Amino acid sequence: MAKHVPPSRKRYEARNPTVSVRVSAVIKARMEDLRATTGKSMAAILLESLGAQEASAHEAYKRGFKAASDRYRVVFRCPGCKKGITVEGAESKAMAAKAMVEAGFVHKGC
């Protein structure tokens, strides 16, 4: 026979689901030591770690985006003001491709 679960408990569990992971005994001991030293709950420790990982992932994304942008972005100087113009959008890319074909750009082996 199934045990009756009060509606308030169901709502609490829906708002606060359980997260369970397996770790080595060494990691578990380190987590327990940290909890004892700081007085923080495991949830608080997890939230801090999650925040650090999110920040790290965001920084990695920015570095990767910058590296790709530096390598693949097409920029040319405006003849008027000498500021850079980035080739963006389908129309600009089509115009740049047409200009390259008209200028005789080919593969090295062609």
Order of alpha helices (4+ residues) and beta strands (2+ residues): alpha-alpha-alpha-beta-beta-alpha
